[in-house]
């Protein structure tokens, strides 16, 4: 980790139909899309600071503006995939889990066990759940598409009301 070089991170808020999101970009990549006002958003902003020396600025950037447009399309039911360049901050294991989440098709769900099996760690369901909970690019890395083994709505850092909203939006 290069603690000497200061990385500028641009932060903006986005009002979605189910709550406000914090969007952050570093260079030409999105590094945060998290629910504002939730403890997880503050935690994830601190976590980014553990990976590098950062200078957070409340300002827009081309990638944040592109993300806002794509989120508008998503919430209007016109977008099923995103083509925003992402820069997630996490361990190798977390990145592996998050890549598996991106492979879940729009409108479908998977269980934690299915994700664990997909990444070759069928006995690591709890570790997978923890990695999913650490995802700091919600919606674009669709952790809301992961449900309990009995197909119940479980565990979403943005709140189960938001998870239900997103799953129902995608099933329309």
ZAROZA-962601 format. One record per residue (C-alpha): residue number from 1; residue in one letter; x, y, z. Coordinates in Angstrom, 1 decimal, padded with zeros to 4 digits, m for minus. Layout:
N
+-----+------+--------+--------+--------+
: pos : code :     c1 :     c2 :     c3 :
+-----+------+--------+--------+--------+
: NUM :    A :      X :      Y :      Z :
...
+-----+------+--------+--------+--------+
//
This chain:
172
+-----+------+--------+--------+--------+
: pos : code :     c1 :     c2 :     c3 :
+-----+------+--------+--------+--------+
:   1 :    X :  000.0 :  000.0 :  000.0 :
:   2 :    X :  001.4 :  003.4 : m001.0 :
:   3 :    X :  000.6 :  005.6 :  002.0 :
:   4 :    X :  002.7 :  008.5 :  000.6 :
:   5 :    X :  000.7 :  009.3 : m002.5 :
:   6 :    X : m002.6 :  011.0 : m001.7 :
:   7 :    X : m005.6 :  009.7 : m003.8 :
:   8 :    X : m008.4 :  012.1 : m004.5 :
:   9 :    X : m011.8 :  010.6 : m004.0 :
:  10 :    X : m014.9 :  012.6 : m005.3 :
:  11 :    X : m018.1 :  012.0 : m003.3 :
:  12 :    X : m021.7 :  012.9 : m004.3 :
:  13 :    X : m025.1 :  011.9 : m003.0 :
:  14 :    X : m027.8 :  010.3 : m005.2 :
:  15 :    X : m031.5 :  010.2 : m004.3 :
:  16 :    X : m033.0 :  006.9 : m005.3 :
:  17 :    X : m036.6 :  005.8 : m005.0 :
:  18 :    X : m035.7 :  003.7 : m001.9 :
:  19 :    X : m033.2 :  006.0 : m000.2 :
:  20 :    X : m030.1 :  008.2 : m000.6 :
:  21 :    X : m026.9 :  006.7 : m001.8 :
:  22 :    X : m023.3 :  007.9 : m001.4 :
:  23 :    X : m021.3 :  007.6 : m004.6 :
:  24 :    X : m017.5 :  008.0 : m004.7 :
:  25 :    X : m015.0 :  007.8 : m007.5 :
:  26 :    X : m011.3 :  007.5 : m007.6 :
:  27 :    X : m009.9 :  008.6 : m011.0 :
:  28 :    X : m012.1 :  007.0 : m013.7 :
:  29 :    X : m013.5 :  004.2 : m011.4 :
:  30 :    X : m016.4 :  004.0 : m009.0 :
:  31 :    X : m015.2 :  002.9 : m005.5 :
:  32 :    X : m018.3 :  003.4 : m003.4 :
:  33 :    X : m022.1 :  003.1 : m003.9 :
:  34 :    X : m023.5 :  002.8 : m000.4 :
:  35 :    X : m026.6 :  003.7 :  001.5 :
:  36 :    X : m026.2 :  007.2 :  003.1 :
:  37 :    X : m027.1 :  007.4 :  006.8 :
:  38 :    X : m026.3 :  003.8 :  007.4 :
:  39 :    X : m023.4 :  002.8 :  009.6 :
:  40 :    X : m022.1 :  000.7 :  006.8 :
:  41 :    X : m021.5 :  003.7 :  004.6 :
:  42 :    X : m019.3 :  005.4 :  007.3 :
:  43 :    X : m017.5 :  002.0 :  007.9 :
:  44 :    X : m016.8 :  001.6 :  004.2 :
:  45 :    X : m015.5 :  005.2 :  003.8 :
:  46 :    X : m013.1 :  004.5 :  006.7 :
:  47 :    X : m012.1 :  001.1 :  005.2 :
:  48 :    X : m011.0 :  002.9 :  001.9 :
:  49 :    X : m008.8 :  005.0 :  004.1 :
:  50 :    X : m007.0 :  001.9 :  005.4 :
:  51 :    X : m006.0 :  001.0 :  001.9 :
:  52 :    X : m004.5 :  004.3 :  000.9 :
:  53 :    X : m004.0 :  007.9 :  001.9 :
:  54 :    X : m007.1 :  009.7 :  000.7 :
:  55 :    X : m008.4 :  013.2 :  000.2 :
:  56 :    X : m012.2 :  013.0 :  000.1 :
:  57 :    X : m013.8 :  015.9 : m001.8 :
:  58 :    X : m017.6 :  016.7 : m002.1 :
:  59 :    X : m017.6 :  017.2 : m005.9 :
:  60 :    X : m018.8 :  015.4 : m009.0 :
:  61 :    X : m016.7 :  013.5 : m011.5 :
:  62 :    X : m017.5 :  012.0 : m014.9 :
:  63 :    X : m017.8 :  008.5 : m013.5 :
:  64 :    X : m020.1 :  009.6 : m010.7 :
:  65 :    X : m022.3 :  011.4 : m013.3 :
:  66 :    X : m022.3 :  008.3 : m015.5 :
:  67 :    X : m023.3 :  006.2 : m012.5 :
:  68 :    X : m026.2 :  008.6 : m011.6 :
:  69 :    X : m027.5 :  008.3 : m015.2 :
:  70 :    X : m027.2 :  004.5 : m015.1 :
:  71 :    X : m028.9 :  004.3 : m011.7 :
:  72 :    X : m031.7 :  006.5 : m013.1 :
:  73 :    X : m032.2 :  004.0 : m015.9 :
:  74 :    X : m032.0 :  001.0 : m013.5 :
:  75 :    X : m034.7 :  002.4 : m011.2 :
:  76 :    X : m036.9 :  003.3 : m014.2 :
:  77 :    X : m036.7 : m000.4 : m015.2 :
:  78 :    X : m034.7 :  000.3 : m018.4 :
:  79 :    X : m031.2 : m001.0 : m017.3 :
:  80 :    X : m030.3 : m004.6 : m016.3 :
:  81 :    X : m026.5 : m004.3 : m016.3 :
:  82 :    X : m024.0 : m001.6 : m015.5 :
:  83 :    X : m020.9 : m000.8 : m017.5 :
:  84 :    X : m019.3 :  001.5 : m014.9 :
:  85 :    X : m015.6 :  000.8 : m014.3 :
:  86 :    X : m015.3 : m000.3 : m010.6 :
:  87 :    X : m012.6 : m000.2 : m008.0 :
:  88 :    X : m013.7 : m002.2 : m005.0 :
:  89 :    X : m011.5 : m002.2 : m002.0 :
:  90 :    X : m011.2 : m005.6 : m000.3 :
:  91 :    X : m009.2 : m008.7 :  000.4 :
:  92 :    X : m008.6 : m011.3 : m002.4 :
:  93 :    X : m011.4 : m013.5 : m000.9 :
:  94 :    X : m013.9 : m010.6 : m000.8 :
:  95 :    X : m013.0 : m009.7 : m004.4 :
:  96 :    X : m013.6 : m013.3 : m005.4 :
:  97 :    X : m017.1 : m013.3 : m003.8 :
:  98 :    X : m018.0 : m009.9 : m005.3 :
:  99 :    X : m017.1 : m011.2 : m008.8 :
: 100 :    X : m019.5 : m014.1 : m008.2 :
: 101 :    X : m022.3 : m011.6 : m007.3 :
: 102 :    X : m021.8 : m009.7 : m010.5 :
: 103 :    X : m022.6 : m013.0 : m012.3 :
: 104 :    X : m026.1 : m013.3 : m010.8 :
: 105 :    X : m028.5 : m012.3 : m013.6 :
: 106 :    X : m030.8 : m009.4 : m013.2 :
: 107 :    X : m034.1 : m010.5 : m011.7 :
: 108 :    X : m032.7 : m013.7 : m010.2 :
: 109 :    X : m031.4 : m014.6 : m006.7 :
: 110 :    X : m028.9 : m017.0 : m005.3 :
: 111 :    X : m028.4 : m018.3 : m001.8 :
: 112 :    X : m025.2 : m017.8 :  000.3 :
: 113 :    X : m024.6 : m021.6 : m000.1 :
: 114 :    X : m024.8 : m021.3 : m003.9 :
: 115 :    X : m022.3 : m018.4 : m003.9 :
: 116 :    X : m019.9 : m020.4 : m001.6 :
: 117 :    X : m020.2 : m023.4 : m003.9 :
: 118 :    X : m019.6 : m021.3 : m007.0 :
: 119 :    X : m016.3 : m020.0 : m005.7 :
: 120 :    X : m015.2 : m023.4 : m004.6 :
: 121 :    X : m015.7 : m023.0 : m000.9 :
: 122 :    X : m019.0 : m024.8 : m000.1 :
: 123 :    X : m018.1 : m025.0 :  003.6 :
: 124 :    X : m017.4 : m021.3 :  003.8 :
: 125 :    X : m020.9 : m019.9 :  003.9 :
: 126 :    X : m020.3 : m017.7 :  006.9 :
: 127 :    X : m017.1 : m016.3 :  005.3 :
: 128 :    X : m019.1 : m015.6 :  002.1 :
: 129 :    X : m021.8 : m013.9 :  004.1 :
: 130 :    X : m019.2 : m011.7 :  005.8 :
: 131 :    X : m017.6 : m010.8 :  002.4 :
: 132 :    X : m021.0 : m009.9 :  001.0 :
: 133 :    X : m021.7 : m007.7 :  004.0 :
: 134 :    X : m018.4 : m005.8 :  003.3 :
: 135 :    X : m019.4 : m005.0 : m000.3 :
: 136 :    X : m019.1 : m001.2 : m000.7 :
: 137 :    X : m020.5 : m000.9 : m004.2 :
: 138 :    X : m024.2 : m001.8 : m003.6 :
: 139 :    X : m026.5 : m002.4 : m006.6 :
: 140 :    X : m023.6 : m002.5 : m009.1 :
: 141 :    X : m022.2 : m005.4 : m007.2 :
: 142 :    X : m025.6 : m006.8 : m006.5 :
: 143 :    X : m025.4 : m008.2 : m003.0 :
: 144 :    X : m029.2 : m007.6 : m002.7 :
: 145 :    X : m029.6 : m010.7 : m005.0 :
: 146 :    X : m028.4 : m013.1 : m002.3 :
: 147 :    X : m031.0 : m014.7 :  000.0 :
: 148 :    X : m031.1 : m017.2 :  002.8 :
: 149 :    X : m031.1 : m021.0 :  002.1 :
: 150 :    X : m034.9 : m021.1 :  002.8 :
: 151 :    X : m035.3 : m018.3 :  000.3 :
: 152 :    X : m036.0 : m015.7 :  003.0 :
: 153 :    X : m034.8 : m012.1 :  002.9 :
: 154 :    X : m031.8 : m012.0 :  005.1 :
: 155 :    X : m028.8 : m009.8 :  005.8 :
: 156 :    X : m028.6 : m006.6 :  003.8 :
: 157 :    X : m026.5 : m003.7 :  005.2 :
: 158 :    X : m028.9 : m001.2 :  003.6 :
: 159 :    X : m031.8 : m002.7 :  005.4 :
: 160 :    X : m034.3 : m005.5 :  004.4 :
: 161 :    X : m036.8 : m002.9 :  003.1 :
: 162 :    X : m034.3 : m001.8 :  000.5 :
: 163 :    X : m033.3 : m005.3 : m000.4 :
: 164 :    X : m037.0 : m006.2 : m000.9 :
: 165 :    X : m037.5 : m003.1 : m003.0 :
: 166 :    X : m034.6 : m003.9 : m005.3 :
: 167 :    X : m035.6 : m007.6 : m005.7 :
: 168 :    X : m039.2 : m006.6 : m006.5 :
: 169 :    X : m038.0 : m003.9 : m008.9 :
: 170 :    X : m035.9 : m006.5 : m010.8 :
: 171 :    X : m038.8 : m009.0 : m011.0 :
: 172 :    X : m041.2 : m006.6 : m012.7 :
+-----+------+--------+--------+--------+
//
